[in-house]
């Protein structure tokens, strides 16, 4: 998803507001990754052009929880006074690999 870093009037969204949103993702879904900032433009419902600098945030979830995540994005949208927020659902296999796993000889097992 893309979380805008400014309100529609151009004022900066306080960092603590963004932290509150990402903390909610951590609490509800077990984690998140911030990939950095991106620039984009969007056509508003009234036809005007809106440009944003947004934070690209990834949250890996079980496919059965997509609707729950969509509700959280909608909640963030209302909280930030946005018309909409970009939300992307992809099919991926995500693993958190335990660093204590045995590595075969010659593959980093010191």
Phi, psi and omega in degrees: 000161178245118179259115181296147180261000174226151173286170182299336179275002177095350179284149183292137172283124182303139180306326181293334176291316178297318178298320178299320178295311182291327175298324177296320177296320178298313181296317185277324190240358173091359178163174177198162175228131174262117183272350179127193180256150178224154176252144179199171178229154185215141176270116181289164180301330180277002179094350181283158179267133175240133176245139182227150160255125186232158174268126177273117184239128177251136175229117178274123182224161172292140182304336179286352182252012182300317180296323177296318178294319178301322177295321178294322177294319177297320177297316177298321179301312179296317182298325182266002179066032182265151174290320177199165176229134178296128181222124184241134176246125179235159174265116182218160169249119182245134177229143168254108186274127180287124181292350180271358180295148179290130175256133178302153180310132179087003181238044174089008178271096183267000000 
